[in-house]
Amino acid sequence: MDHSATAPALSVLPLRLKNFGASAAAVVLASTIYRLAPYNQRQLDTLFGSSQFSFTGADFLVAAALAYIALLGVYFLAERDPVASKSLRFFRVVAALARSPATLRRQGLLRDDRVAVLATLLKAFFAPLMVMSLMVFCMSALANGAAIADSGISVDGFRELFDRRGYWFLMQLILFVDVLIFTVGYLVELPKLGNQIRSVDPTLIGWAAAMLCYPPFNKVTSAILGSPVTDFPQFDNPTAHLVLNFVLLALMAIYASASVALGFKASNLTHRGIIARGPYRLIRHPAYLCKNMAWWIGSVPLVSVAFSHSTFDGIQAVASVVGWTMLYVLRAFTEEDHLRGVDGEYAAYAAKVRWRFIPGVF
């Protein structure tokens, strides 16, 4: 029997096991932190599903983590040419920091180790958030879709059905597509897919601008800037109500199409290669533009109410909308600074697609 073929595989078995152990530990740690965070308790305690089959958010989180760990095991055991994973590098840096913080600070981190640490922290924060949001949007879309199918669609009852179920079904379906793309982007990083993380934004301002848009940190942003946006704006005029909300949904659909264009490279704060297809052929930040335009429509009723109370309240409401918009402008600028600093790929893209938000203007 020729053992030469199995020798190389056996020689890297310890590395495979270390990669798997480190990655599984990262998943368990991230899931545990998400499970224990007070902000998430309501979502985790909520019962989803139907009378025939139901589960809590916590049940789903555990099941998703175990399934992902199993897939990681298959991947690391079958990987053709294993190298130290980002999770393994992360825990090695943590161990070095625990042994001698002064030595690590003095020597600094190798570039690959720095990317591994930042990427692991990034995935640990966003992966559970995306997975849980994906489940919530999926279950909500299914529930609203089933209700629409049961009630049927009639001309006379269209407005009522749209307000009660139709709007929410379409919005949750759009958000499901968006979050699905980003969930896969955070969980899957493969050379064959060309979505390996080359760099993670190392700046505090870049991370702050991104994190302040996501829970639980967006509570701080709302406390500072206010939150004059409703998820489903109501307008007195029936025609305006339907038209403006369909425009809002269309903007969110374009927003989701930007995520689809990113594909397996979708994730915040990372450089995984530049995308120039879909809406990215026209402007450099289509997702931010469309999300903010949708929010502007959503803010109209509340801003109007604020002005009806007093001019000062109205100005405050407008300032809040402007503040949120500027936060996304800041995100765009910090992302561009990061991407330009990695290599010349983004500069070449920016030379072809000149406009960040509005063609011919800005």
N, C-alpha and C positions, 0 to 999 in steps of 0.2 A: 504493500500500500504506500502510495506517495503522500507523505505528510508535508511536503514543501508548500502546498497551497494553503494549508491551514495554519502554518507557523506564523505568517504575518498577522493573520486575524487574531491568533491567541496573544501575540506580543502587544497588541493595542487594546486587549480586553480590559486591563485596568483603567486605561484612559476612557474607554466607553462607559464603564461603570461609574467613574468619577463624574463624567459629563452628565450622565443620567441622574446620579445622586444629587449633584449641585442644582440641576434644573428642576428636579422634583422638589427639592428643599425650597427653592425660590417660589415655586407655585404654591406650596403649602404656606409659606410665610406670607405671601401676598394675599392669599385667600383668608388667612386667619386675621390679618390686620383689617381687611375689609369687613370680615364677620364681626369683629369686636368694636369697630368704629361706631360711636353712638349715632352719627348722622345716617347710617345705613339701616338702623334697626327696624324702622317702619317698613321699608321695602323687603327686608329679609323675613319679617314676621307675616307679611301679607300672603294670603292663600290664593293661588292661581289655579287655573284649569276649570273643570266642571264638576258636577256632582258625581259623574262616573269616574273621573280621574283628577285628582287635585294634588298640589304640592306647594310648599312654602318657598319663598325666595331663598331661604337658607338651604333647603333641600336641593334646589337647583344649583346653587353655588358649589356645594359639596360634590354633586354628581358631575358637574362640568369640570371641576378640578381633577377628579379621579380619571375621567375620560381623557383629559389632556395629558395627564401623567402617563397613562397607558400608551398613548400615541408617541409621547417622547421616548418611552422605552423602546418601542419598535424602531423609531428613527435612529436613535443612537446605536442600537445593536446592528442596524443594517447599513449605517453610514459607510460610504466607500473609503474615504481617507480622513479619518477623524483627527481633529485638532482640538485644543482646549476650547470649550464653549465659553460664551460670554458669562454664563452663570458661574462656571468654575473659576474663571478669572476674577469675577466679582468676590467670591468667597475667599480666594487667595489674598486679594487686597485687604479684605476685612480682617483676615487672620494676621497679615503683616502689620496692619494698623493696631490690632490688639497687642501684638508682641512688642512693638516699639513705635509709638506714634511719632516720636522725634525723628527717628531714622527715616520713616516713610515721608515725612514732611521735607526733610533735608534732601532726600534723593529724588522725590517726585515720582510721578507715574509714567510708565511707558505709554505711548499713544494708544496702543491696542488695549491696554489695561484701563485707561481713562474712558475710552469708548465703551468698554465692557461694563464698567461701573455705572456710567450714565444710562446706557441702554437697559441694563437690568432694573435700575430704579424706575426708569420710564415705563417699562413693561409691567412692573409690579404695581404701579399706580393705575395705568390705563386698562390693562387687560381685564381685571375683575369688573371695573366700571363698565367697559364695553360689553362684556359677556352678559352682565345682569341687565343692562339697558336693552340689549338685543332681545332677551327673553321677554321683558316687559312690553316692548313695542310689538313683538310677534303675538303675544297673547291678547293684547288690546286690539290689534288689527283683526285677529281671528274672531274675537267677540263681536266687534262692530260689523264685520263682514257677514257673520252669521245672522245678526239681527236685521241687517238690510235684506238678506235673502229671505228671511222669514216674513218680513212685513211687506215686501214687494215695493216697487217704485210706481207712483202715480203722479200725474201732472199736478193734481190738486194738493197733494201732500208733499210735494218735492221740497219746499222750503223747510217744513218741519223735519222731514227725514234727513235733509242735509245738515241742519243744525244739531240734531240729536245724534246722528250716526255717520252720515256721509263725510262730513269734514274730518271727523276724527279718524275714520277708516283710512282716508287718503293721506292725512298727515302722518299717521303711524306707519303706514306702508312705506312712505317716502323715508321716514327716519329709520325704519328697519333696514332698508337697502343701504342707506348711508352708514349705519353702525355695523352692519354685516361686513362691509368692505374694510372698515377700520379694525374690526375684531380680528379678521383674518390677517390683516397687516401686522397687528401686534403679536399674534400667536405664531405666525409662520414666517420663518426667515431662512430661505434656502438658496444656495448658489444657482440651482437650476432655474429658479424663478427670477433671478437677477434683482432680488430685493434685499440683499444684505445691507445692514446698516454700516455706512462708511464713516459717519460722524454723527455726534449728538451735540446740539447747541450747548457749549460750556458756560454760557453767561447767565448770571443771576437774573438780569432783566428779561432775557428770552424766556426762561422758565417761569418767571413771575407773570409775564404777559399771557402765557398759555394757561397756567394753572388757575389764574383768577377767573377764567371762563368756565371752569368745571367745578362740580361739587366735590368737597364741601367748601372750597375756597371762594366760589362765586357768591356765597352768603356774605363774605366780607365785602366783595365788590358791590353787591346790592345794598349793603348797609351804608356804603360810602356814596355810591352814585344814585341809589334808588332803583326802582324797577317799574317803570311806567309802561310795561308791555303786557298785553293779555295774550294767552295762547290762542284764543279764538275771538277776535274782535267782533263786536256787535254794532251794526249801523242801523239807524232808524229807517232809512229809505231801503225798501226791499231789493231794488235793482242794484243800488250801490253796495248793499250787503253781499249779494251773491258775486257781483263782478270783482269787488276788492278782495274777497276771500279766495276766489278762484285765481286771481293774480298772485296772491300770497302763496297759494299752493304751487302755482307754476314756478315761482321763484325758488321755493324749497325743492322742487323737482330738479331745477338746474343745479342747485346746491348739491343734491345727491348725485347728479350726473358728473360733477367734478370729482367726487369720491370714486365713482366708477372708473373715470379716466385714470385716476391714480393707481387703481387696481391693487396688486400685492405690495406696492410701495407706500400705501397709505399709512401714515402715522405722524404724530406731532413731533416737532423739535428734531427731526432726523434728516440726514441726507442719504437717500437710497437711490439716487439717480433722478434726473430731471424728466418730467413728463411735459410734452408739448402737443398732446392730442385733446380732442373734445373742446370744452370751453377754454382750456389753457392755450389754445391756438390764438385766442382773441385778446385775452387779458391775463395777467399773471396771478391774480387772486380772485377768481370767479366765485369761489365758495364764500369768502368773506363778504364780497359785494352782495350776493344774493341773500345771504342770511340777514345782513343788516337791512336791506330793502324790505324783506319780509317783516322784520321787526319794526321798521318805520310804519308800515301799514298797521301792524298790531298795536302801535302806540297811539294812533290817531284818536280813538275814543277816549282813552284815559287822559291824553293831553287836552282834549276838548273839555272834559269834565274839570280838569285842573284850572283851566282858564275861566270856566264858569264860576269857580269859587273866588278866584282873585287873579290879578295879573301876575303877582309874585309867584303863586302856586303854578301858574302856567309856564312861567319862565323856568322855574325849577324843574318841571317835567321835561321841557325841551332840553335843558342842560343835561338831564339824566340820559336822554336819548343820545345826545352829542357825546357824552362821556363814554357810553358803551361803544359807540362807533369809533371813537378815538382809540379805545383799547384794542380793537381789531386792526386799526391802522398801525398801531404799535406792534402788534403781532406780525403784520406783514413786513414791516421794516426790520424787525429783529430776525425774522426768518431769512430775509434776503441777505442781511449782513453775515449770518452764519453760512449760508450756501455759497456766497461769494468767497468766503475765507477758506473753503475746503479745496476747491479746484476751479478751473476755468469753465466748467460745464454750465453753471448758472449764468455767468456773464455772457456766454454765447447765446443762451436762450433769451436773456433780457435784451440783447441787441436785436433779436428777431421780433420779439413781442415787447414793444416799447412801453405799453401802458399797464399800470398796475391795476386800476379799477375802471376807468372810463376811457374808452378809445378816443384819442384825439384831445383829451383834456388832462388826465392824470394817471 
